[in-house]
Amino acid sequence: MSILHTIIIAIVEGLTEFLPVSSTGHMIIAQSILGVQSTEFVKAFTVIIQLGAILSVIVLYWQRFFKINPGKIFDREELNGKSLAQTTVSVTKKILYKYDFYWKLFIAFIPAAIIGVAFIHQIDNLLENVLVVAVMLVLGGVLMLFVDQIFKKVDADSSIKERKALFIGFAQCLAMIPGVSRSMATIVGGMGQRLSRKSAAEFSFFLAVPTMFAATAYKLAKLVMEPGGLDILKDNLLVLLVGNLVAFVVAMAAIKFFIGFLTKHGFKAFGIYRIIVGGLIIVLLMSGYNLEIL
């Protein structure tokens, strides 16, 4: 993979990672157009450069990621006279309150971790199928045309409860099908739990951090453990560094744009875009047209 290909694919990743248009789907399409062969390294690359994108979330929302709720976990006066069971319950509640932000992310992360490990080979096979991406872009686009009307009701309390976090976590699993969009699945899942568009979008960003960090760590470990994998990694270190840097910078701008646009205009424009792109690719593929142009 050349540096030019690296920069183009990383720009696509940064632009689309947090938009409800499927970053994985767009990178697969970009690879096909650029003529980049889907090797084991390229598959790993498209996952690993997501690390740059998620770092942009941590930078933009660092106050949320590094904020811990106040209060002591162990208060001798409060625990005095309580049984072991009561003490355990009290301390557990305080720990969950103190690290509430991380606890909710952990709950939402669990479904993807379990299903991702169980179906990793099937997911990898789908990553080579441009037609699957195109079809899911169209189907997801149709949904996005109506999602604002379907999920009109918003709770006055926009805080994330355990049940809501778990539901969003299961919704995220749909994004294992290329073209669905992790962002779309989690935001729509959040709106289905009566969160506002902004609250659902921000939680989607936060959830991306543990999810994509785990996916990146898995792909790196898998690549290193393969025969000659460490050498492949060393030979392509510059490609990975450039890809992550570009994805980081572009994702910063994309997140700021998306929150403002989504709050004001909703999802319809993204739905139209998905239908046009997906539909065009389906027509080209059905016509026997070769997407490779570079």
WOFENRA-V681517 format. One record per helix or strand of 2 or more residues. SS is the DSSP state (hx for helix, st for strand). FROM is the first residue (numbers start at 1). TO is the last residue. Records with the same first field share a line. If there is no record, write none. Layout:
SS->FROM-TO  FROM-TO
//
This chain:
hx->3-16  23-34  40-48  50-60  62-65  76-79  84-98  100-118  120-126  130-150  162-176  182-192  197-225  229-235  237-265  268-286
//
